Amino acid sequence: MMYDARKIEALKNRYPAGTRIELISMDDPYTKLKSGDKGTVLGVDDAGQIVMNWDSGSSLSLIPGEDSFKIACENQIDDEEDMEL
């Protein structure tokens, strides 16, 4: 799936480098990635794929519209504890 320049720019803004992602599902019979795996966004390529560095060591990119994923909120508990101080 190819995206136009405007859609790619929107993806870059939504998923900037350093964003933590949690995989929900991926329809790829050859990957060892599974639901709940987390990784860090390296960037968005010219085809609109989200280039990843998965904690498991994989570098398989995400394809918006085909793969299911969300931004991971790993520090939510820490942030809530800090607010109570």
C-alpha distances in whole Angstrom, upper triangle without the diagonal:
4,7,10,13,15,12,12,15,16,14,16,19,18,18,20,21,24,22,23,21,21,19,20,18,15,14,15,19,19,19,23,21,22,22,24,24,23,22,22,19,20,17,14,12,11,8,8,9,12,15,18,21,22,26,26,25,22,19,16,13,12,8,9,9,9,12,15,17,19,21,25,28,30,33,33,37,38,37,39,42,42,42,45,48
4,7,10,12,10,9,13,14,12,15,17,17,17,19,20,23,22,24,21,23,21,22,20,18,18,18,22,22,22,25,23,25,25,27,25,25,23,22,19,19,16,12,11,9,5,7,9,12,15,18,22,23,27,27,26,23,20,17,14,13,10,10,11,12,14,17,19,21,22,25,29,31,33,34,38,38,38,40,43,42,43,46,48
4,7,8,6,6,10,10,10,12,15,15,15,17,19,22,21,22,21,23,21,22,21,19,20,21,24,25,24,27,25,26,26,27,26,25,23,22,18,18,15,11,10,8,6,6,9,12,15,18,22,24,27,28,27,24,21,19,15,14,11,10,11,13,15,17,18,20,21,24,27,30,32,32,36,37,36,38,41,40,40,44,46
4,6,5,6,9,10,11,13,15,16,17,18,20,23,22,24,23,25,24,25,25,23,24,24,28,28,27,30,28,29,29,30,29,27,26,24,20,20,16,13,12,9,9,8,12,15,17,21,24,26,30,31,30,27,24,22,18,17,14,13,14,17,19,21,21,22,23,26,29,32,34,34,38,38,37,39,42,41,41,45,46
4,6,5,6,9,10,10,12,14,15,16,18,21,21,23,23,25,25,26,26,25,26,26,30,30,29,31,29,30,30,30,29,27,25,23,19,19,15,12,11,8,9,9,13,14,17,20,24,26,29,31,30,27,24,22,19,18,16,15,16,19,20,22,22,22,22,26,28,31,32,33,37,37,35,38,41,40,40,43,45
4,5,5,6,9,10,11,12,14,15,18,21,20,23,22,25,25,26,26,25,26,27,31,31,30,32,29,30,30,30,29,27,25,23,19,19,16,13,13,11,12,10,14,15,18,21,25,27,30,32,31,28,25,24,20,18,16,14,16,19,20,21,21,21,21,25,27,30,31,31,35,36,34,36,39,38,37,41,43
4,5,5,6,9,10,11,12,14,17,20,18,20,19,21,21,22,22,21,22,24,28,28,26,29,26,27,26,26,26,24,22,21,17,18,14,11,12,10,10,8,11,12,16,18,22,24,27,29,28,26,23,21,17,15,13,11,12,15,17,18,18,18,18,22,24,27,29,29,33,33,32,34,37,36,36,39,41
4,5,5,6,9,10,10,12,14,17,16,19,18,20,20,22,22,20,22,23,26,26,25,27,24,26,25,25,24,22,20,18,14,14,11,7,8,7,8,5,9,10,13,16,19,21,25,26,25,23,20,18,14,13,12,10,13,15,16,17,17,17,17,21,23,26,28,28,32,32,31,33,36,36,36,39,41
4,5,5,6,9,10,10,13,16,15,18,18,21,22,23,24,23,25,26,30,29,27,29,27,28,27,27,26,23,21,18,15,15,11,9,10,10,11,9,12,12,14,17,20,23,26,28,27,25,21,21,17,16,15,13,16,18,19,20,19,18,18,21,23,25,27,27,31,31,29,32,35,34,34,37,39
4,5,5,6,9,10,13,16,14,17,17,19,20,21,22,22,24,25,29,29,27,29,26,26,25,25,24,22,20,18,15,15,12,10,12,12,13,10,12,12,15,17,20,22,25,27,27,25,22,21,17,15,14,12,14,17,17,17,16,16,15,19,21,23,25,25,29,29,27,29,33,32,31,35,37
4,5,5,6,8,11,14,12,14,13,16,17,18,19,18,21,22,25,25,23,25,22,23,22,21,21,18,17,15,11,12,9,7,10,11,11,7,9,8,11,13,17,18,21,24,23,21,18,17,13,12,11,9,12,14,14,14,13,13,13,16,19,21,23,23,27,28,26,28,31,31,31,34,36
4,6,5,5,8,11,11,14,14,17,18,20,21,21,23,23,27,27,24,26,23,24,23,23,21,19,16,14,10,10,7,6,9,10,12,9,10,9,11,13,16,18,21,23,22,21,18,17,14,13,13,12,15,17,17,17,15,15,13,17,19,21,22,23,27,27,25,28,31,30,30,34,35
4,6,6,9,12,11,14,14,18,19,21,23,22,25,26,30,30,27,28,25,26,24,23,22,20,18,15,12,13,10,9,13,14,15,12,13,12,14,15,18,20,22,25,25,23,21,20,17,16,16,14,17,19,19,18,16,15,13,16,18,20,21,22,25,25,23,26,29,28,27,31,32
4,6,10,11,9,12,12,15,16,18,19,20,23,24,27,28,25,26,22,23,21,20,20,17,15,13,11,13,11,10,14,15,16,12,13,11,13,14,17,18,21,23,23,22,20,19,16,14,14,12,14,17,16,15,13,11,10,13,15,17,19,19,23,23,21,24,27,26,26,29,31
4,7,8,6,9,9,12,14,16,18,18,21,22,25,25,22,23,20,20,19,18,17,14,12,10,7,9,7,8,12,14,14,11,11,8,10,11,13,15,17,20,20,18,16,16,13,11,12,11,14,16,14,14,11,10,8,11,14,16,17,18,22,22,21,23,26,26,26,29,31
4,6,6,9,11,15,17,19,21,21,24,24,28,27,24,25,21,23,22,20,19,15,13,10,7,8,6,8,12,14,16,13,12,9,10,11,13,15,17,20,20,19,16,17,14,14,15,14,18,19,18,18,15,13,11,13,15,17,18,19,23,22,21,24,26,25,26,29,30
4,6,9,11,15,16,20,21,21,24,24,27,26,23,23,20,22,21,20,18,14,11,7,5,5,5,8,11,15,16,14,13,10,9,9,10,13,15,18,17,17,14,15,13,14,16,16,19,20,19,19,16,15,12,14,15,16,17,20,23,22,21,25,27,25,27,30,31
4,6,9,13,15,19,21,21,24,24,27,26,22,22,19,21,20,18,16,12,9,6,5,6,8,11,15,18,19,17,15,12,11,10,10,12,13,16,16,16,14,16,14,15,17,17,21,22,19,19,15,14,11,11,13,13,14,17,20,19,18,22,23,22,24,27,28
4,6,10,13,16,18,19,22,23,26,25,21,21,18,19,18,16,14,10,8,6,5,8,9,11,15,18,19,16,14,11,11,10,11,12,13,16,16,16,15,16,14,13,16,15,18,19,17,16,12,10,7,8,10,11,12,14,18,17,17,20,22,21,22,26,27
4,7,10,13,16,17,20,21,24,23,19,19,15,16,14,12,11,7,6,5,6,10,12,14,17,20,20,17,15,12,12,9,10,9,10,13,14,14,14,15,13,13,16,15,18,19,16,14,11,9,6,5,8,8,11,13,16,16,16,19,20,21,22,25,26
4,6,10,12,13,17,18,20,20,17,16,13,13,11,9,8,6,5,6,7,11,12,13,16,20,19,16,14,10,11,9,10,9,10,13,14,13,13,13,11,10,13,12,15,15,12,10,7,6,5,5,9,10,13,14,17,18,18,20,22,23,24,27,28
4,6,9,11,15,16,19,19,15,14,11,10,8,6,6,4,7,9,11,14,15,16,19,22,21,18,16,13,14,11,12,9,10,12,14,14,14,13,13,11,14,13,15,15,11,9,6,5,6,5,9,10,13,14,17,18,19,20,23,24,25,27,29
4,6,8,11,13,15,15,12,12,8,7,5,5,5,6,8,11,12,15,16,16,19,22,20,17,14,12,13,11,12,10,11,12,14,12,13,12,11,9,11,12,13,12,8,6,4,7,9,9,12,13,17,18,20,22,22,24,26,27,28,30,33
4,7,11,13,15,16,14,13,10,8,5,6,8,10,12,15,15,19,19,19,21,24,22,19,16,15,16,15,16,13,15,15,18,16,16,14,14,11,13,12,13,11,8,5,5,7,10,11,14,15,19,19,21,23,24,25,27,29,29,31,34
4,7,9,11,13,11,12,9,7,5,8,10,12,14,16,17,20,20,19,21,23,20,18,16,15,16,15,17,14,16,15,18,15,16,13,13,10,11,12,11,9,6,5,7,10,13,14,17,19,22,22,25,27,27,28,31,32,33,35,37
4,6,9,10,8,10,8,8,8,11,11,13,14,16,16,19,19,18,19,21,18,16,13,13,14,14,16,14,16,15,16,13,14,11,11,8,9,10,11,7,5,6,8,12,15,16,20,21,25,25,27,29,30,31,34,35,36,38,40
4,6,9,9,11,10,10,11,14,14,16,17,20,19,21,21,20,20,22,18,17,15,15,17,16,18,17,19,18,19,16,16,12,12,11,10,12,11,8,7,9,12,16,19,20,24,25,28,29,31,33,34,35,37,39,39,41,44
4,6,6,9,9,10,12,15,14,17,17,19,19,21,21,20,19,21,18,18,15,15,16,15,17,15,18,16,17,13,14,10,11,11,11,14,14,10,9,12,14,18,20,21,25,26,29,30,32,34,35,36,38,40,41,43,45
4,6,8,10,11,13,17,16,18,19,22,22,23,24,23,23,25,22,21,18,19,19,18,19,17,19,17,18,14,16,13,14,14,15,18,17,14,13,15,17,21,23,24,27,28,32,32,34,36,37,39,40,42,43,45,47
4,7,9,11,14,17,15,18,18,21,21,22,23,22,22,24,21,21,18,18,17,17,17,15,18,15,15,12,13,11,13,14,15,18,19,15,14,16,18,21,24,24,28,28,31,33,34,36,37,39,40,42,43,45,47
4,5,8,11,14,12,14,14,17,18,19,20,20,20,23,20,20,16,16,15,14,14,12,14,11,12,9,10,8,11,12,14,17,18,15,12,14,15,18,20,20,24,24,27,29,31,32,33,35,37,38,39,41,43
4,6,10,12,10,13,14,17,18,20,21,22,22,25,23,22,19,18,17,14,14,11,12,9,10,8,11,10,13,14,16,19,20,17,14,15,16,18,20,19,23,22,26,27,29,30,32,33,35,36,38,40,41
4,7,9,7,9,10,14,15,17,19,19,20,23,22,20,17,15,14,12,12,9,10,8,10,8,10,9,11,11,14,16,18,15,12,12,12,15,16,16,19,19,22,24,25,27,28,30,31,33,34,36,38
4,6,6,9,12,15,17,19,21,21,23,26,24,22,18,17,17,14,14,11,12,10,13,11,14,12,14,13,15,17,17,15,12,11,11,14,16,15,18,18,22,22,24,26,27,28,30,32,33,35,37
4,6,9,12,15,17,20,21,21,23,26,24,22,19,17,18,15,16,12,13,12,15,14,16,14,15,13,15,16,16,14,11,9,9,11,13,12,15,16,19,20,21,24,25,26,28,29,31,32,34
4,6,10,13,16,19,20,21,24,27,25,23,20,17,18,15,15,11,11,11,15,14,16,15,16,14,17,17,18,17,13,11,9,10,11,10,12,12,16,16,18,20,21,22,24,26,27,29,31
4,7,11,13,16,18,19,21,25,23,21,18,15,15,12,11,8,7,8,11,10,12,12,13,12,16,17,18,17,13,12,10,11,12,10,13,12,16,17,19,20,22,23,25,26,28,30,32
4,7,10,13,15,17,19,23,22,20,17,13,13,10,9,6,6,8,10,10,12,12,12,12,15,16,18,17,14,12,10,10,9,8,11,10,13,15,17,18,19,21,23,24,26,28,29
4,7,9,12,14,17,20,20,18,14,11,10,6,5,4,5,8,9,9,9,10,10,11,14,15,18,18,14,14,11,11,10,9,12,11,14,17,19,19,20,23,24,25,27,29,30
4,6,9,12,15,18,19,16,14,10,9,6,5,6,8,11,11,11,10,11,11,11,15,15,19,19,16,15,12,12,10,10,12,12,14,17,19,19,20,23,24,24,26,29,30
4,6,8,11,15,15,13,11,7,6,5,6,8,11,14,13,12,10,11,9,10,12,13,17,17,15,15,12,12,10,11,14,15,17,19,22,22,22,25,27,26,27,31,32
4,7,9,13,14,13,11,8,5,5,7,10,12,15,13,12,10,11,10,11,14,15,19,19,17,18,15,15,14,15,17,18,20,22,25,24,24,28,29,29,30,33,34
4,7,10,11,10,9,6,5,7,10,13,16,18,16,15,12,12,10,11,12,13,17,18,16,17,15,15,14,16,19,20,21,23,27,26,26,29,31,30,31,35,36
4,7,8,6,6,5,6,9,12,15,18,20,18,16,13,12,9,9,10,11,14,15,15,16,15,15,15,17,20,22,24,25,29,29,28,31,33,32,33,37,38
4,5,5,6,7,7,11,14,16,20,21,19,17,13,13,9,11,11,12,15,16,16,18,17,18,18,21,24,25,27,29,32,32,32,34,37,36,37,40,42
4,5,7,10,10,14,17,20,24,25,23,20,17,16,12,13,12,13,16,17,17,20,20,21,21,24,27,28,31,32,35,36,35,37,40,39,40,43,45
4,6,9,10,14,18,20,23,24,23,19,16,14,11,11,9,11,13,13,15,17,18,20,20,23,27,28,31,32,35,36,35,38,40,40,40,44,45
4,6,9,12,16,18,22,23,22,19,16,14,10,9,7,8,10,12,13,15,15,16,17,20,23,25,27,28,32,33,32,34,37,36,37,40,42
4,6,9,13,14,18,19,18,15,12,10,6,6,5,7,10,10,10,13,13,15,15,18,21,23,26,27,30,31,30,33,35,35,36,39,41
4,6,10,12,15,17,16,13,10,9,5,5,6,8,11,12,10,12,11,12,12,15,18,20,22,24,27,27,27,29,32,32,33,36,37
4,7,10,13,15,13,11,7,7,5,7,9,11,15,14,13,15,13,14,14,16,19,20,22,24,27,28,27,30,32,32,33,36,38
4,6,9,11,10,8,5,6,5,7,11,13,16,15,13,14,12,13,13,14,17,17,20,22,25,25,25,28,30,30,31,34,35
4,7,8,7,6,5,8,8,10,14,16,19,19,16,16,14,15,14,14,17,16,19,22,24,24,25,27,29,29,31,33,34
4,5,5,5,6,8,9,11,14,16,19,18,15,15,13,14,13,13,16,15,18,20,22,23,24,26,28,28,30,32,34
4,5,7,9,11,13,14,18,20,22,21,18,17,15,15,14,13,15,13,16,19,21,21,22,25,26,26,29,31,32
4,6,9,11,13,15,18,20,23,21,18,18,16,17,17,16,18,16,20,22,23,24,26,28,29,30,32,34,35
4,7,9,12,15,18,21,23,22,18,19,18,19,19,18,20,19,22,24,26,26,28,30,31,32,34,36,37
4,6,9,11,15,18,20,18,15,17,16,18,18,17,21,20,23,25,27,28,29,31,33,33,35,37,39
4,6,9,13,16,19,17,15,16,15,17,17,17,21,20,23,26,28,28,29,32,33,33,35,38,39
4,7,10,13,16,13,11,14,13,16,17,17,21,21,24,26,29,29,30,33,34,35,36,39,40
4,7,10,13,11,10,12,12,14,15,16,20,21,24,25,28,29,29,32,34,34,35,38,39
4,6,9,8,6,8,8,11,12,14,18,20,23,24,27,28,28,30,32,33,34,36,38
4,6,6,5,8,10,12,14,17,21,22,25,26,29,31,30,32,35,35,36,39,41
4,5,6,7,8,11,13,16,19,21,24,25,28,29,29,30,33,34,34,37,39
4,6,7,10,12,15,18,21,24,27,27,30,32,31,32,35,36,36,38,41
4,7,10,13,16,18,22,24,27,27,30,32,32,33,36,37,37,40,42
4,6,10,13,15,19,21,24,24,27,29,29,30,33,34,34,37,39
4,7,11,13,16,18,21,21,24,26,26,27,30,31,31,34,36
4,7,9,12,14,18,18,21,23,22,24,26,27,28,30,33
4,6,9,12,15,14,18,19,19,20,23,24,24,27,29
4,7,9,12,12,15,17,16,18,21,21,22,24,26
4,6,9,9,12,14,14,16,18,19,20,22,24
4,6,6,9,10,10,12,14,15,16,18,20
4,6,8,9,10,12,13,14,16,18,19
4,6,5,6,9,10,10,12,15,16
4,6,5,6,9,10,11,13,15
4,5,5,6,9,10,11,13
4,5,5,6,9,10,11
4,5,5,6,9,10
4,5,5,7,9
4,5,5,7
4,5,6
4,6
4
